[in-house]
Amino acid sequence: MKFEIMRERLLNGLSDVMKAVSSKTTIPILTGIKLEISEQGLRLTGSDSDITIQTFIPTEENGEQVIRVIEEGSIVLQARVFNEIIRKLPTNDVEIEVNDSYQTHIRSGKSEFHLIGLEASEYPLLPEIQDDREFIIPADLLKSIVRETVFAVSSSESRPVLTGVHWEVKNGELICVATDSHRLARRKTVLEQLPEGEYSVVIPGKSLNELSKIIGDSSSPVHIVMTQQQVLFKTEDVLFYSRLLEGNYPDTSRLIPNEYKTTVTMNGKALLQAIDRASLLAREERNNIVRFTSLEGNVVEISSSSPEVGKVEEEIQAASIEGEDLKISFSAKYMMDALKAIEGQDVVVQFTGAMRPFILKSLHDDSILQLILPVRTY
């Protein structure tokens, strides 16, 4: 195989597929990237067997020739080394040539590298995916859904299914839920043309984070196909496959209270900043606990104390406080994560008592719901 390609275009493609390559893999060939060149363009594939990313660089883009194909073929090259070489080449013109014994020559300007490649047929094939369960979601909406849920997945492998986000399609709605059993984030989205029937998958949080990076600032729609073991996200020139987590995701709908004893409406940004300040003293403590107390005249007191460091108290004016007086303690980090997901809008915080889970949502939009378990401090 032999072709010439513009270096910066090759680097863009590599930066996507490198996100799937891991040095820790038990399958040696997966430390490599598969290159396949045809008359249409160059296909790059990287995988760690959990995530597989494939990107396509066409020979022509916007009337400009990006690749000149001299001889079609395929090869697997050491990912890290190949990526570093391409990054440091002296000119924007790169020539890649592979001979019959998989010796690969990379030339640019006066620079020439010789790499030992592996036979491409040894590289695992992509999963076969039938697209009878395909739906489309705008890229910016997909990024929002990931940002508003994925932070709440569990980081502990003791219950692997909780390290993912539960995506459920039913009644024309996509419901995404993440929980680590101390907090919960839920995002509901009504989408057009959702496939018939109900189905649910659990997508690893790590996969969704990588997907979000690849989507970047793209505004084009993303096609999503779910199967029993895999989910596929398709953008214009990238295929992103992720394995799904096995096991039954807990029924989280029972955790969300139906009735509340205290409802506080206030500015989310002001609350976030006050908790951030209070957590400065709480940070030394293992739990980073902050107290939230309702006072007369629609005032909320945020306070924190640490025996070694000192204490902090701050009063914030709420728009309204309805129901019983309240004093509750919670993790500052969990509360700040939840408020960031709601993005500084006016928030409604609803409590059912000092030791029961409480929820936060935006005053103007109940598609995002955050639930937090309080902490006993007395």
ZAMARGU-4260 file (C-alpha; in steps of 0.2 Angstrom, whole numbers, plus 5000, padded with zeros to 4 digits):
<rodrens>
0) 5000/5000/5000 | 5006/5018/4997 | 4998/5035/4998 | 5001/5053/5002 | 4991/5063/5015
5) 4990/5080/5022 | 4998/5079/5040 | 4986/5089/5049 | 4971/5079/5042 | 4979/5063/5048
10) 4982/5071/5065 | 4964/5075/5067 | 4959/5058/5063 | 4972/5050/5074 | 4967/5061/5089
15) 4949/5053/5088 | 4955/5035/5087 | 4969/5037/5100 | 4955/5040/5113 | 4951/5021/5111
20) 4968/5014/5112 | 4975/5008/5129 | 4992/5002/5134 | 4984/4991/5147 | 4975/4979/5135
25) 4978/4961/5136 | 4977/4959/5117 | 4994/4965/5110 | 4987/4970/5093 | 4975/4982/5101
30) 4990/4993/5106 | 4990/4997/5087 | 4979/5007/5075 | 4973/4999/5059 | 4975/5010/5043
35) 4965/5005/5028 | 4967/5015/5012 | 4955/5014/4997 | 4951/5025/4982 | 4938/5033/4993
40) 4949/5038/5007 | 4958/5032/5023 | 4949/5023/5037 | 4958/5023/5055 | 4952/5011/5069
45) 4957/5011/5087 | 4950/4999/5101 | 4953/4993/5118 | 4939/4980/5116 | 4927/4991/5127
50) 4927/5006/5116 | 4931/5005/5097 | 4932/5021/5087 | 4933/5022/5068 | 4936/5038/5058
55) 4936/5041/5039 | 4946/5054/5030 | 4940/5056/5012 | 4952/5058/4998 | 4944/5075/4994
60) 4936/5088/5005 | 4927/5104/4999 | 4935/5102/4982 | 4953/5100/4990 | 4963/5084/4988
65) 4968/5078/5005 | 4974/5060/5000 | 4983/5054/4985 | 4981/5035/4983 | 4994/5026/4974
70) 4991/5008/4980 | 4977/5002/4991 | 4980/4991/5006 | 4980/4990/5025 | 4992/4989/5040
75) 4992/4990/5059 | 5005/5001/5067 | 5010/5004/5085 | 4998/5018/5090 | 5008/5028/5102
80) 5024/5028/5091 | 5014/5032/5075 | 5005/5046/5082 | 5021/5054/5090 | 5030/5052/5073
85) 5016/5061/5063 | 5015/5075/5076 | 5033/5079/5074 | 5035/5077/5056 | 5044/5093/5048
90) 5031/5096/5033 | 5013/5095/5030 | 5015/5082/5016 | 5016/5064/5022 | 5020/5048/5012
95) 5016/5031/5019 | 5022/5016/5010 | 5021/4997/5016 | 5030/4983/5008 | 5026/4965/5007
100) 5034/4961/5024 | 5024/4974/5033 | 5039/4986/5034 | 5031/5004/5034 | 5041/5019/5028
105) 5035/5036/5033 | 5042/5051/5024 | 5040/5069/5026 | 5053/5083/5019 | 5070/5076/5023
110) 5064/5065/5037 | 5061/5046/5035 | 5055/5033/5048 | 5054/5014/5046 | 5041/5005/5057
115) 5037/4987/5058 | 5019/4984/5055 | 5007/4970/5059 | 4995/4961/5047 | 4978/4970/5047
120) 4968/4954/5046 | 4974/4950/5063 | 4964/4965/5070 | 4947/4961/5078 | 4932/4965/5066
125) 4920/4978/5071 | 4903/4972/5079 | 4889/4969/5067 | 4875/4981/5071 | 4858/4980/5064
130) 4850/4997/5064 | 4832/4993/5067 | 4834/5002/5084 | 4841/5018/5077 | 4837/5036/5082
135) 4844/5053/5080 | 4849/5066/5093 | 4857/5083/5090 | 4876/5083/5095 | 4874/5098/5107
140) 4859/5089/5116 | 4869/5073/5117 | 4883/5083/5125 | 4871/5091/5138 | 4864/5074/5142
145) 4881/5067/5146 | 4886/5082/5156 | 4871/5082/5166 | 4871/5064/5171 | 4889/5056/5169
150) 4896/5064/5185 | 4885/5054/5196 | 4891/5037/5191 | 4899/5026/5204 | 4918/5026/5203
155) 4918/5009/5213 | 4919/4993/5204 | 4910/4984/5218 | 4894/4986/5208 | 4900/4988/5190
160) 4882/4992/5183 | 4883/5008/5193 | 4898/5014/5184 | 4887/5017/5169 | 4872/5028/5164
165) 4855/5019/5162 | 4847/5024/5145 | 4829/5019/5144 | 4818/5023/5129 | 4799/5022/5133
170) 4783/5031/5128 | 4792/5042/5116 | 4805/5048/5129 | 4823/5045/5132 | 4827/5044/5151
175) 4845/5044/5156 | 4849/5040/5175 | 4866/5039/5184 | 4868/5035/5202 | 4882/5030/5214
180) 4869/5026/5228 | 4872/5042/5237 | 4866/5053/5223 | 4856/5052/5207 | 4855/5062/5191
185) 4841/5060/5179 | 4838/5069/5162 | 4822/5066/5152 | 4822/5071/5133 | 4807/5069/5121
190) 4814/5065/5104 | 4805/5063/5088 | 4805/5046/5078 | 4811/5035/5093 | 4809/5017/5088
195) 4794/5007/5093 | 4794/4998/5110 | 4803/4999/5126 | 4822/4995/5129 | 4836/5000/5140
200) 4855/4999/5140 | 4868/5004/5153 | 4882/5013/5144 | 4899/5015/5154 | 4902/5032/5160
205) 4920/5032/5153 | 4913/5029/5135 | 4901/5043/5137 | 4915/5055/5142 | 4926/5050/5127
210) 4911/5052/5116 | 4908/5069/5122 | 4926/5074/5118 | 4925/5067/5100 | 4908/5076/5097
215) 4917/5093/5102 | 4908/5108/5095 | 4900/5098/5081 | 4882/5103/5077 | 4878/5089/5066
220) 4866/5075/5072 | 4872/5059/5080 | 4864/5043/5075 | 4862/5031/5089 | 4860/5012/5087
225) 4857/5001/5103 | 4859/4982/5103 | 4860/4969/5117 | 4879/4970/5119 | 4884/4986/5110
230) 4879/5004/5107 | 4885/5013/5091 | 4886/5032/5090 | 4888/5038/5072 | 4893/5056/5067
235) 4897/5062/5049 | 4914/5053/5049 | 4916/5044/5065 | 4909/5028/5071 | 4910/5026/5090
240) 4906/5008/5097 | 4905/5005/5116 | 4901/4989/5125 | 4887/4989/5137 | 4887/4985/5155
245) 4879/4969/5160 | 4867/4967/5175 | 4851/4974/5180 | 4851/4993/5184 | 4841/4996/5200
250) 4824/5004/5199 | 4828/5021/5204 | 4810/5029/5201 | 4806/5022/5219 | 4820/5033/5226
255) 4812/5050/5220 | 4800/5056/5233 | 4782/5061/5228 | 4778/5073/5242 | 4789/5086/5251
260) 4788/5095/5268 | 4799/5110/5263 | 4801/5118/5246 | 4815/5132/5243 | 4816/5142/5227
265) 4832/5152/5225 | 4846/5157/5213 | 4856/5142/5209 | 4872/5152/5205 | 4871/5161/5222
270) 4869/5144/5231 | 4883/5136/5222 | 4895/5150/5226 | 4890/5150/5245 | 4892/5131/5246
275) 4909/5133/5237 | 4915/5146/5250 | 4908/5135/5264 | 4917/5120/5258 | 4934/5129/5260
280) 4933/5125/5278 | 4925/5108/5276 | 4938/5102/5264 | 4950/5097/5277 | 4937/5085/5284
285) 4935/5068/5276 | 4917/5071/5271 | 4917/5089/5266 | 4900/5092/5274 | 4890/5108/5273
290) 4874/5113/5283 | 4859/5121/5275 | 4846/5129/5288 | 4830/5138/5284 | 4828/5154/5293
295) 4814/5168/5295 | 4811/5179/5281 | 4815/5168/5266 | 4833/5167/5272 | 4844/5151/5270
300) 4860/5149/5281 | 4874/5139/5273 | 4887/5135/5286 | 4902/5123/5289 | 4914/5120/5303
305) 4930/5110/5306 | 4936/5108/5324 | 4954/5111/5318 | 4951/5125/5305 | 4937/5136/5311
310) 4919/5139/5305 | 4909/5149/5291 | 4891/5155/5291 | 4883/5164/5276 | 4865/5169/5273
315) 4857/5170/5256 | 4840/5177/5252 | 4829/5164/5244 | 4814/5169/5232 | 4803/5158/5243
320) 4803/5145/5257 | 4787/5135/5259 | 4783/5122/5272 | 4792/5116/5288 | 4808/5123/5295
325) 4823/5113/5290 | 4841/5109/5295 | 4850/5097/5284 | 4868/5092/5281 | 4875/5086/5264
330) 4891/5083/5254 | 4897/5100/5247 | 4904/5091/5232 | 4888/5082/5228 | 4878/5098/5229
335) 4890/5108/5219 | 4890/5094/5205 | 4871/5095/5205 | 4870/5114/5204 | 4883/5114/5190
340) 4872/5102/5180 | 4857/5113/5182 | 4869/5128/5176 | 4866/5142/5187 | 4847/5144/5183
345) 4835/5147/5197 | 4832/5131/5207 | 4819/5123/5217 | 4825/5112/5231 | 4812/5100/5239
350) 4815/5092/5255 | 4806/5078/5264 | 4815/5079/5281 | 4832/5080/5288 | 4837/5062/5284
355) 4827/5059/5268 | 4834/5061/5250 | 4830/5078/5243 | 4829/5084/5225 | 4835/5099/5215
360) 4828/5104/5198 | 4827/5120/5188 | 4813/5132/5191 | 4809/5133/5173 | 4812/5116/5166
365) 4810/5099/5175 | 4819/5088/5162 | 4834/5088/5174 | 4832/5081/5191 | 4846/5079/5204
370) 4844/5069/5220 | 4855/5069/5235 | 4856/5059/5251 | 4859/5069/5266 | 4872/5065/5279
375) 4869/5062/5298 | 4879/5075/5308 | 4872/5073/5325
</rodrens>
